[in-house]
Amino acid sequence: MTRRAGRRVPHELNEVPILIVGGRYAGLASALFLAHQEVPCVLVDRHPGVFILGRARGINPRTMEIYRPLGLGPPVKDAVRPFEEEGGVARCATLADEWQWLLDEDFPRALPELSAGEFCLADQSTVEPILAEAARARGSL
Ligand SMILES: Cc1cc2nc3c(=O)[nH]c(=O)nc-3n(C[C@H](O)[C@H](O)[C@H](O)COP(=O)(O)OP(=O)(O)OC[C@H]3O[C@@H](n4cnc5c(N)ncnc54)[C@H](O)[C@@H]3O)c2cc1C
């Protein structure tokens, strides 16, 4: 352990070649893909845990295609199964205003001419813990 800015930093963290700042979709995916390539990294965020307020509501087919060889297709799909029928994304100024549907419930989930993956209606706060766990399981700190 060494000390920096008044905090104790584990010695092993000083030896890691890549520091990722920001532990949401981009940072977590970076940690996961680096760990998958056996490149050590440390991820830090100003929040102590995975943030509970998600913004993203869906994962596009290409992203699901990229997740699949890392074994993330089944856990992501399992996590959202209870909400599978609650398709659709709407926006509105307030909940009492008229909703503008960006994607309705029947939108096509697969675009086989573009990707082998399928659109998955998983929200960010559901998926990020899965990415974090997968990155940790592969050795990310
Ligand atoms: C309303 C809305 C709807 C969206 N819907 C979708 C969707 O359906 N599908 C989709 O794919 N995308 C969607 N997006 C986009 C998606 O949310 C973003 O692309 C994604 O969150 C970007 O991830 P990020 O990791 O780059 O950044 P962020 O999610 O902004 O994460 C940045 C992280 O870095 C941390 N951080 C920043 N500065 C520091 C610092 N100095 N020290 C330590 N930590 C720091 C923050 O605490 C935060 O946790 C949507 C976005 C919005 C706003």
The ligand as an SDF file (V2000), in Angstrom:
LIG
                    3D

 53 58  0  0  0  0  0  0  0  0999 V2000
  -32.3370   10.3860  -22.0090 C   0  0  0  0  0  0  0  0  0  0  0  0
  -31.2670    9.4760  -22.5650 C   0  0  0  0  0  0  0  0  0  0  0  0
  -31.6540    8.2730  -23.1270 C   0  0  0  0  0  0  0  0  0  0  0  0
  -30.6750    7.4090  -23.6510 C   0  0  0  0  0  0  0  0  0  0  0  0
  -31.0910    6.2080  -24.1780 N   0  0  0  0  0  0  0  0  0  0  0  0
  -30.1760    5.3520  -24.6600 C   0  0  0  0  0  0  0  0  0  0  0  0
  -30.5620    4.0640  -25.1300 C   0  0  0  0  0  0  0  0  0  0  0  0
  -31.7340    3.6930  -25.0930 O   0  0  0  0  0  0  0  0  0  0  0  0
  -29.6080    3.2290  -25.5960 N   0  0  0  0  0  0  0  0  0  0  0  0
  -28.2840    3.6010  -25.6010 C   0  0  0  0  0  0  0  0  0  0  0  0
  -27.4520    2.8010  -26.0300 O   0  0  0  0  0  0  0  0  0  0  0  0
  -27.8810    4.8200  -25.1450 N   0  0  0  0  0  0  0  0  0  0  0  0
  -28.8000    5.6810  -24.6790 C   0  0  0  0  0  0  0  0  0  0  0  0
  -28.4060    6.8990  -24.1900 N   0  0  0  0  0  0  0  0  0  0  0  0
  -26.9970    7.2240  -24.2070 C   0  0  0  0  0  0  0  0  0  0  0  0
  -26.2780    6.5560  -23.0550 C   0  0  0  0  0  0  0  0  0  0  0  0
  -26.9460    6.7840  -21.8230 O   0  0  0  0  0  0  0  0  0  0  0  0
  -24.9060    7.1510  -23.0210 C   0  0  0  0  0  0  0  0  0  0  0  0
  -24.2990    7.0070  -24.2880 O   0  0  0  0  0  0  0  0  0  0  0  0
  -24.0510    6.4450  -22.0000 C   0  0  0  0  0  0  0  0  0  0  0  0
  -24.5900    6.5660  -20.7090 O   0  0  0  0  0  0  0  0  0  0  0  0
  -22.6820    7.0640  -22.0440 C   0  0  0  0  0  0  0  0  0  0  0  0
  -21.9230    6.3210  -21.1420 O   0  0  0  0  0  0  0  0  0  0  0  0
  -20.5870    6.8750  -20.6050 P   0  0  0  0  0  0  0  0  0  0  0  0
  -20.0260    5.7640  -19.7500 O   0  0  0  0  0  0  0  0  0  0  0  0
  -19.7420    7.4090  -21.7130 O   0  0  0  0  0  0  0  0  0  0  0  0
  -20.9360    8.1800  -19.7440 O   0  0  0  0  0  0  0  0  0  0  0  0
  -21.8620    8.3660  -18.4120 P   0  0  0  0  0  0  0  0  0  0  0  0
  -22.9760    7.3780  -18.4570 O   0  0  0  0  0  0  0  0  0  0  0  0
  -22.1440    9.8060  -18.3850 O   0  0  0  0  0  0  0  0  0  0  0  0
  -20.8660    7.9470  -17.2510 O   0  0  0  0  0  0  0  0  0  0  0  0
  -19.7730    8.7520  -16.8810 C   0  0  0  0  0  0  0  0  0  0  0  0
  -19.3310    8.2780  -15.5000 C   0  0  0  0  0  0  0  0  0  0  0  0
  -18.1020    8.9410  -15.2400 O   0  0  0  0  0  0  0  0  0  0  0  0
  -18.1210    9.3790  -13.8770 C   0  0  0  0  0  0  0  0  0  0  0  0
  -17.2140   10.5140  -13.8040 N   0  0  0  0  0  0  0  0  0  0  0  0
  -17.2130   11.6190  -14.5900 C   0  0  0  0  0  0  0  0  0  0  0  0
  -16.1970   12.4120  -14.2550 N   0  0  0  0  0  0  0  0  0  0  0  0
  -15.5240   11.7920  -13.2480 C   0  0  0  0  0  0  0  0  0  0  0  0
  -14.3750   12.1220  -12.4830 C   0  0  0  0  0  0  0  0  0  0  0  0
  -13.6980   13.2690  -12.7010 N   0  0  0  0  0  0  0  0  0  0  0  0
  -13.9600   11.2600  -11.5370 N   0  0  0  0  0  0  0  0  0  0  0  0
  -14.6200   10.0870  -11.3250 C   0  0  0  0  0  0  0  0  0  0  0  0
  -15.7290    9.7110  -12.0320 N   0  0  0  0  0  0  0  0  0  0  0  0
  -16.1730   10.5590  -12.9750 C   0  0  0  0  0  0  0  0  0  0  0  0
  -19.5620    9.7540  -13.6060 C   0  0  0  0  0  0  0  0  0  0  0  0
  -19.8400    9.6840  -12.2160 O   0  0  0  0  0  0  0  0  0  0  0  0
  -20.3040    8.6590  -14.3820 C   0  0  0  0  0  0  0  0  0  0  0  0
  -20.5700    7.5270  -13.5770 O   0  0  0  0  0  0  0  0  0  0  0  0
  -29.3200    7.7750  -23.6350 C   0  0  0  0  0  0  0  0  0  0  0  0
  -28.9360    8.9870  -23.0430 C   0  0  0  0  0  0  0  0  0  0  0  0
  -29.8870    9.8330  -22.5160 C   0  0  0  0  0  0  0  0  0  0  0  0
  -29.4540   11.1320  -21.8850 C   0  0  0  0  0  0  0  0  0  0  0  0
  1  2  1  0
  2  3  1  0
  2 52  2  0
  3  4  2  0
  4  5  1  0
  4 50  1  0
  5  6  2  0
  6  7  1  0
  6 13  1  0
  7  8  2  0
  7  9  1  0
  9 10  1  0
 10 11  2  0
 10 12  1  0
 12 13  2  0
 13 14  1  0
 14 15  1  0
 14 50  1  0
 15 16  1  0
 16 17  1  0
 16 18  1  0
 18 19  1  0
 18 20  1  0
 20 21  1  0
 20 22  1  0
 22 23  1  0
 23 24  1  0
 24 25  2  0
 24 26  1  0
 24 27  1  0
 27 28  1  0
 28 29  2  0
 28 30  1  0
 28 31  1  0
 31 32  1  0
 32 33  1  0
 33 34  1  0
 33 48  1  0
 34 35  1  0
 35 36  1  0
 35 46  1  0
 36 37  1  0
 36 45  1  0
 37 38  2  0
 38 39  1  0
 39 40  1  0
 39 45  2  0
 40 41  1  0
 40 42  2  0
 42 43  1  0
 43 44  2  0
 44 45  1  0
 46 47  1  0
 46 48  1  0
 48 49  1  0
 50 51  2  0
 51 52  1  0
 52 53  1  0
M  END
$$$$
